[in-house]
Amino acid sequence: MDRCLHILKEGPRIQIATINDAIEAHQLKLTFETVPELFKEAEVGDIASAVATLFANACKYTRETLASSGILGIYEGLEMQYATQFWSLLHACGAETLISSEGISELLSRHIECLAPILENDKLVKLFDTELGKSLIENPYYSAELIIHEFATESRSQNAIYLPKCLSQGDFDSIMTGYLDDQRANPNCMEALFNWPSGATKCRFSPSPDVKVRANRAHDKAMDELFRQGTGFEYGAGVLIDPEQIACKGVKFEGLTLTYSFSETWLAKYTDNASIMNNCRYLLDVVDQSGLMAAPAHSHEERGLLAMLGSHVLGEYRMNTISKVRESLANVEVVAYANFLESRGIRFEDALEWTYNVYFAEEYSISNFSLALPSSGASWLDKCKSIGPEIERAVKSYSIYSRIGKIDGDYFPYESFKTFGTLNALSEKKYAIDGACFNRWGFYLFSDQCMLTYRRGHNDHARCFFDLISNVMVTFDDFDAAYVEVLQQLVDRQLVSACEETGALSPTPRSICLKAVWDNGAIALGGCGDGDLALIDGLVSDEMLSYCGKLFTPDEAAYLDYMFNDASFPNSQGLRNRYDHAHSPIADPDAVNIRSDYYRMLTLLVAITLKINDELSAATGRGYLENFVDWPYYDKSVFELAKKLIAKKHEAVCNAESE
């Protein structure tokens, strides 16, 4: 700003002698037009006139120099800090027509970094279509990453680029092939190529099958070489069925591996169909106690810096380390439980079939639910082929029931099923999810990128402002004046309370409620009392939350779509489609990867079944547990781990306060 005021003050005496002077004059004009209030105290009479005169002189100089020295000569006289602003000046002066085709070719042959800003100028792309196409083809490493980041990833660039019309599909594939042959090729870009977002991108090209196959292989090779060197960290989830453990559930956490243990005595004692399904609901980690699925990723559970690292394919489903652990745990638990039952001559799938074929009719008086899972003697390939349509049958049955109050077989041929997000709940207010203002207030309270997390003169190690005020004595005086207004807004909206005596800030029931949605994507309203429901209703009125009347939360529906079909995400697992169509040659119908896919689909079916049962139970008032067995639920290992985590958190708080 000081430079702007100096140029403005010296305006009548300044001679535009270099292209850098011209750029500064143009930037002065842009600044004045954008924030004129910054110039109120400038000691200049007619500021607008002075700015206009300077810019006119800058345009005159630019056009004359361009005509005499050419684009290469003028560009090589630039200070590099003005490299981006140069192209903006060129466009503002309307000087594109003064550039020759020979000049643009020579410039790009010596300064390929100019390609990106040139492609951002639609006029230049139209003028030099052939030259730009040639440059793109001859520089595959640079041009491939430029195209991939612009059209296939969540680009952070402010300006769109335009591709020359002369570029063909063959040219596009040639560029990408050349890129994959380059040792500098980035695995993130390789991933974008084989997960190309055809439905979401504005690019008129799509990688050919040859490019996608090469990209996939190159990516696997690059990642194998990367992690072979010891890069990264290992995490995992395990399950142990313990013959010595009495309590239903225990836990062990070593390094980055979480292992849940289950009592063999308990599992072996109760093996009827109802007990198996109750164990799935209340013991396994397929859904939580409130009925939310465990595996789906939530948009806010990655810390801000981690979420921004690397490039992400446009429209991809974003799993993260935390959600992958939860997903692995759910899958491994189902596999372990199924194998345990099989070792005792009991088929896990029988309990699922009983739920649809018998229980729903007897408990809820709903006929025509049905399920027919593959027999135990079938190959894993045949099991995968069979379970996908059965999942769809279960979902369609529920969908018809939710709409007309019964399951009428005549409706099945007309029941389309494309996404799990279209399935309605039996009540209009099943969940509380984010509202229009949720992210605004959630950022202040829960984001590690919000400056309220960091007090002046302290090193609190807090994850977010909510965490800070939950564990440390904090007042308005701990923050600079610039943040006082935001803090007061949080207090005014009853998201933070301020103690009248000490001034200490602390969370409120309203902010605790928002935290649950921030962490889990939703609150299941079925388990909420009248006070909580009134609290949520107030947050909905303030547009911080909203009601959702679907069977699955938005996060759950997205995860199920990602796992089940190919339609919603470019990186979908598409387990149903994988076995409905000829996805790959089959050398061994009992291969380990096919077995794994079957259990992944079986875990999905368990989750869907539990969600449907919870919904039918809530709607009818039936189906609740009636007889409880006097048996310890948690092993002492659970409480010991909880004590360690609490002690670790307390230690971190004490260290922060001592600092």
N, C-alpha and C positions, 0 to 999 in steps of 0.2 A: 504493500500500500504506500509505503514511503517513496518507492520508486515511481509510482503513478503520480503522486503529488509533485515530485520533482520534475517529471516530464511535463506535467501540465503547467507548472510555474514557468518553466523555461521554454514553453511551446513556441513563442514567436521567434526565439533565437536558435532553436534546435534545427539542425540540418539533417535530413534523413540521408546518411552517408553509407550505411550498410544495410543488408537485409535484416540484421538483428535489430537495428533502430526501427525499421518498418514493422517488425513483429511487435515490438514494445508499444508502438503507437496503436496498433490494432487491439492489443490486449487492454490498453487503456480505454479504448472505445467500448469494448465488451464489458469491462468492469463498471464503467459509468452507466451503461444501459441497464445493467443487472442490479446494482446497488447504488443508486445515485446519492443516497443519504450519506455515504462515506465521504462525499466531496463537499459537504455543507460548509466546512470551515476552510476550504481552499481559498487562497488569496488571489482569485482570478475573477474578473468581471463576468463575462459570458462564457461559462464553462462549456456549454453545449457547442457553441461556435468554435471554441478553441480545440475541442476534441475532434470536431468534424474537419477542421483545417488540417490537423495533424494526420488524420486518417487519409484524407485526400492526397496529401504529400506522400504518405506511405504507399498508397496504391500507384501513384505516378512513378515512384522510384521502382517498385516491384515490376511493373509492366515494362518499363524501359530497360531495366537490367536483364529481365528474362529474354527480351527480344535481342539484346546485344550479346549476352554471355551464355544463354542457354540454361536449361534446367539443371544440368550437372554443375556448371560453374557457380550458379547462385546457391545450390544446395551445399557445395563444399565450402562456401563461405559462412555457413551457419555455425553458431555456437550450439553444441549438442543439447543444451538445456532447452533450446527452442525447436527441436526437431519435429515435435508434434504440432506445435502452434504454427509452424511454417505452412503446412498444408491447409490449415484453417484460413490463414491470410490469403493464400493463393485463391481459395474459393471465394472469399469475401470480395476480392478484387476482380473476380470474373476473368482471371488470367489463364484459365485452362486452355483456351484456344491458341495461346501464344506458344504452347509447347509443341515441339515437333515429334513425330514418331521415332526418328533416329535418336532424339534427345532422351526420350523416355526409356528406350531400349538400352542406351548407354548408361543411364542412371541406374537402372535395375541390375545391369551386369556388374556394376561396381558397388552398389549399395542395395542389397536385397532387402534390408530392413525397411526400405521405403514401400515395399509391396503392400503391407497392411494398410497404412494410411491412404495409399492411392486407391485401394479397393473399397475404402470407405466413402470415396467420392464417386457417386453414380455418374456424374458428367465425365470424369476422367475414364471410367470403365467403358462408357459408350464411345468415347473418342479413340481409345487405344485398345480396343477389344482384342485384336490379333496379337499385339505386342505383350499384353498382360497374360493372355492365354499361354503364349510361348514361355514367358518367364515362370509361370506356375509349373509347367511341365518340366522345365529344365532345372528346377530347384525343389525336388520332391520333399526333402526333409523340412524345409521351411514352409512350403505351401501346404503340405499335408497337415502339419500341426495347426496352421492357421485355419484351414477349412474345418478340421475336426473340432477345435475349440469353439469355433463360431457356430457350427450347425449341429454338433452332436453332444455337446456338453452344456452344463449350466454356466454359460459364459458370463464373465464379470466385466467384459468390455462394454463401454458406453455406446459405441457406434456400431451399427451393422455393416457387414461387408457385402459387396455385390460381385458375383462371379461373371466373367466374360461369357457372352452368348456363344462364342466359338467353341467353348469347352464342351466336349462330348463325354458320354458315359465311358467310352474307351480311354479318353484322356484322364478322367477321374480315377479309373482303376489303375492306370499306368502310374499316376502320382502316388497312390497308396501302396502299390507294389514296390516302387522305388523307395518309399519310406520304410517299409518293412525290411528291405534289404540293408538299410543303414544301421550300423551298430549302435548309433545314438538313439534309436527309436525308443520312445517312452512306453512302458507297459500300460499306463493309463490310457494312452491314445490307442494302443492295440485293443484294449477292452472296449473302447468306444466303437471301434470298427466292427467287431463281431457282435456287439449289442446295439448296432446302429438303430436309432429311434425313428424308424421310417414314418410312423404316424404323427410324430410331434415336431419333426424338423422342417424348416422352410427350404432346405436344400433340394434341388431338383434331381440330385443323384443319390444313389444308394450303392454301397459296396457290393460287388458281384460275389457269388458263392465262393469263387476262388480266393478273393481277397479276404473274406470272412474266415475261411478255413485257415489260410496262412496266418492271419492275425491271431486266431485262437491258439494255434500251435506255437507261434512266436511268443505269445503272452505266457503260456505254460512254461516254456523253456526259460524265459527271462525270470519268472518268479521262482522257478526251481533253483536257478543259479544264485538268485538273490538270497534265498533263505538257507541254501546250502552253506553259505558263508557265516551263518550264525546271526544274521540280521533279524531283528524283530523279537517277539516274545511268544511263549507258548501258554495257552490257557485251555482249560477243558472242563468237562462235566462228567461225573461218573455216578454209578449206582451200585450199591452193595446190598444184597439180601442176606442179612446177618442171622445165623442160627442161634447166637447167644444173646441177641438184643431182645428185650421184652417190649419196650415202648414201640409204638407204631413207627415212629420216624426219628432218625438221628441225622447229624450233619458233621462233616469234617471239611476243613478248608486248609489246604497245604499249597503254598506258593500261589499259583493262579488257577488251581484246580479245585472245583467244588464237588464234593461227593456226598450224596444223600444215601443214608442206610435205612433199610426197612426191616421190620421184624419178620423173620421167617415163620415164627410161631403164630403171629397174627394172620399173616397171609394164608398159611396152610389151614388154619382153624375154620376160616369163613370163606368158602369157595363157591357158594351158590351164586346164581346170576345177579341177584339184587346186591349182594355184598361186593361182588366184583365191580359193579357200576358205582357203588358208593365209595369204594376205594379209589376209583378213577376220579370221582368228584372231590373227595375230601382228603385224600392222601397223596395222590400223584400231583405233579405240578403242571397239569394241562390247563386248568383254569384256577384262579385264585379263590379265596373264600367268598369274595363278593360276586363271583361269576364272570370276571373278566379273563379272557385268554392270556396265557403267560407269554407265548412266543412272539407276538407282533412287536415290531420296533415302534418307538415313539419319537417324534421329531425333536424333542428337547432333551433326550437323555444323553446325547453326545455333548461334551463340553464344546464351547464355541470355537476354540482353536482347532480341535480335532475335526470338527464338522467342516471346516474350511480347507483342510489340507487336501492336496491332490485335486484332480478333476473328477467330476461325476457326470455320467451319461444323462443326457436330457430325458427327464421323465422316468428315471430308474427307480426301483424300489430300494430304499436305503436301509439296509441292515447295519448294525453296529456291533461292537464287541459285546456289549451288555445283552442285547437281544439275541445274539448268536449263542451265548451261554444258556439263556433261558430256553431257547429253541432246542438246543442239544440236550438239555436236561429233560425236557418233556419227551423227546423222542427216545432217549436212552431208557427212561423209566417205563415207557410203554413196551419197549422191546424186552426189558428185563422181566416185567410182570408177565408178559405173554409167554416167554420161555419158561418162567417158573411154573405157570399153570400147565403148560404143555408137558413138563417133566412129571406132572402128577395126573396125566391123562385128561386134562381139562382144556378145552379150546376157548381161548380168549374171545374169539369172534362170536361164539355162541351167546355170550352175554349181550353183545351188541344186537344180534338178531332177536334175542328175547325181548330187548327193550322196545324195538319197533313192532315186532309181530305179536307180542303178548301184553307187555306192560302198559303201553300207551292205550290200548283198548280197555284193559281191565281197570287201570287207575284213573284214566281221564275220560273214559267212554268215547274214545275217538277211534273209529274203525278205519281200515284201509292204509294205515302206515305199514310199510313192509320193507324188508331188507333180506337179501340173499347173498352172503359173502362166500368167497371161494372155499372149497374143501381143503382140508389139511394136506391131502395128497397131491394137490395141484402144484405145478412148477411155480417158481416165483414170477416168471413172466406171465403165466396165465392168471395168477393172483392179481398182478398189476393191471392186466386187461379188464378184470372183473370188478375191482373195487371202485374204479373211477365212476362208471355208470351207476353203481349203487349209492355212492355219495350224492350224485345228482338226483337219484330217485328220492332219497331222503329229503333233500332240500326242496325239490318240487312238491313233494307231499305237504311239507310244512307251508310252503308258499300258497298253495291252493287253500289249505285250511285257514290260514291267516286272512285270506280274502273273502271266502264264502262260508266259513264256519264249519266246513266238513271236507272230507277228501273224496272227491268225485272222480273216478277213473276216466270219465269221458273228457275231462278237462286236460288231461296229461298231454295229448298231442299238440295242444295250443299254448302250453305253458313254456314260455321262453325263459332261459336262464343264462344270462351273460355275465353278471357280476353279483357277488354276495351283498353288495351295498344296497341292492333293491329290495331285499327281504324285509318286510315290515314286522315290527313287534306287535303284540296283541294289546299294547297300551301306547298312547301317544307320547308318554313321558317315561321312557325306559332308562335313558341315560342323561346326565348333564355333561355337555362337551363344551369346547371353546366357543365364545361368542365373538361379536365384531370387535370388541375392545380388549379381548383377552390378551393378545400379544403385546399390546401397549403397556398394560399394567404388569403383565407377567415378566416383561423384560426388566423393569425396575426391580421387581421382587426376587426373581429366580435366575436371571442370566448372569453367568460369570463375566460377561462382557460389559455389564453396567458398572459405571464408576462408583456407585453407591457401595459396592462391595469392598472398596478400598478406602479405609479411613486415613485421614491426614496424620502422618507420624506413627502409624501402627503397621505391624505385619501380622495380620490376623489369621491368614491361611483359610479364610472362609470361602466356601464355594459360590456364595451369592449373598445378596443383602439379607434375604430371609434367614439364611443360615447364620449370618453375622449377628442379627438382633435376637436370634434364638439362643445364642450361647455367650454373648459378651454384652457388658453394660455399654450401651451406645446412646448418645444424645444428639440433638441438633448441633451442638457446639463442636462435635467431632468432624463436621463437614464444612467445606468452603461455602461461601455465601451463594455461589452459583447453583448449589444443589438444594438450598433451603426451600425454594418454591416447589420442587418435585416432592420433597419430603412432606411438605404441608399438604400437597394434593393427596398423597397416600393416606395421611391422617384424616383429611376431610372425607375421603371415601371409605373410611373405616377399614382400610387394609393394613394400617399400622396404628397402634395405640401409643400415646405418650403419657407416661405417669405424671400426674399433677404435682407430686412431691419431688421426685428426683429427675424428671424429664426423660427417664429411660424409655427407649423405643422397644416395642415388642410386637410379635405377630398377633393378629386377631383371628377369630373363627372364620371370617371371610377370606383372609389370605391363606389360612390353612386349607380351606376348601379349594381355592384356586391352585394351591400347590399339588393337591391330589390329581387334578386334571393335567397340570403341567407334567407331572411324573408319569401318569398312567394313561393319559389320553382321554379319560372319561371317569365319571363316577356312576356306578350302578345304583339307581335310586331305590331298588327293591329292598335293600337292607338299611335304608335311612329312616330315622325316626322323624316325628313331626317337627322338632326343632331344626334338624338338619334340612328338611325339605323347605321350611320357611326361609332359612338362610340361603339356600340355593335359588329359591324363587326370587329373592331380592337381587341376587347377582345376575339372574336372567333379565330382570327389569332394567338393570344398569348395563346390559349388553356385554357383560364380562363373560357370562356363560350363556348357553342356549340348550334347549331340550332336543333330544334325538329319539325318534320313535321307530328305530330300526332294530332288527334282531341282533345285528352285530354293530359294534362301535365303528366309526370310520377307520381306525387303526386296524381293527380285527378284519374288517371287510377287505382292506387293502392287502393285508397279509395273506388271506385266503385266496384272493384273486392272483396274487403273485405266485403262490404255491400250486394252484390248481389249473389255471389256464394261461394262454399266451396273450390274451387280448389287451391287458391293462398296462403292462410294463415291458420295456425292451429287454430287460434281463430276467424275465419271468422264469421260474422253474418249470411251469407248465406240465406238471406230472400227469394230469389227465390226458392232455394232448399227446404227450410223449408216447403213451401206450395205445391211444386210439388210432394213431397213424404210424406209418413206417418211419419211425424216428431214426433208426440206425440198424445196421445188420446185427443179428443176434448169434454170437458164437456159442454162448452157454446160457440157456434159459434160467439157470439157477445161479447166475453170476452174483458176486457180492454186491455190486452196485444196484442190481435189480432188486435184490432182497432189501437193501437199504431204502429204495424208493417205495417199496410196498409198506414198510413200517412207517415211513413218513406220511403216506396217505392214510394209513390206519390211525395214526395220531391225529390227523386232521378230522377223521370221522369221529373219533372219541370226543374231540373238542366240540364239533358241530352237534353231536348227540347230547352232550351235557348242556349246551346252550339252549337247544330246543326243549329239553326236559325242564330246565329252570323256567323257561317262558311259559310252558303249559302249566307248571306247578303254580306259578304266580297268578296266572289268569283264572285257574279253577279253584285255588285254595286247597289242592290235594297234593299228594306225592311227597310230603315232608317226612323226615325221619321220625319214627314213632318209638322205636325201642332202642335204647342206648346200652352199650356194653361197658361195664366198668373196667376200663383198660387204659393205661397211661398212653397219651398221644405222643408227647415229645420225650425223647431220650435226654439225659442230662447233658449230652454233648451240645444240644441246641442252646441250652441256657449258658453253658460255658463259652460258646462262641459269641453269644450276645453280650456277655460280660466283658469279653476281650474287646469287642468293637466299641462298647460304651467307654471302657477305660482308655482306649486309643483316642477316641474323640475328645474325652476330658483332658488327656495329656496334651493334645494339640491346642485346646483352648487355653490351658494353663501356660503353655509355652508362648502363645501369642500375647497373653496378658503381661507376662514377665518381660517381654520385649518392649 
